[in-house]
Amino acid sequence: MVSKTARYAIWVLAAIARDSRNGYLRSGGLAQRLRIPAPYLAKVLFILSQNGLVESVRGRSGGYRLKHPAASMPLKSVVEIFEPEALERMCIIGSPECPGAACRGHRNWTALQDSFIAVMEGTTIADIA
């Protein structure tokens, strides 16, 4: 239900939460360990940094670490950055004129969307780290 980029962002945040307790993690090591192409990971880390989820330090002892405790980072906050449309309520058949409750799939799709959003709100990076 979420894009590869959003999944990569969640993976990297969980890895940083697990392993950066004693300092910063270097992007090269993260890319190799998570099997994410280094240029792609650099883009993800840049976006995470621009949105205040990670901080980066240049130099020999630099790298990346979380800017806030992992327990205060719901998955929803990550998905909102990379794929906000995944959290939008929309008709499963793609009709902009969805009749709501009269739509055949509306009730089931709405329940699925509500469940997905609840999981994204109730699960933190700490929970998966």
Secondary structure, 3 states (H helix, E strand, C coil): CCCHHHHHHHHHHHHHHHHCCCCCECHHHHHHHHCCCHHHHHHHHHHHHHCCCEEEECCCCCEEEECCCHHHCEHHHHHHHHCHHHHCCCCCCCCCCCCHHHCCCHHHHHHHHHHHHHHHHHCEHHHHC
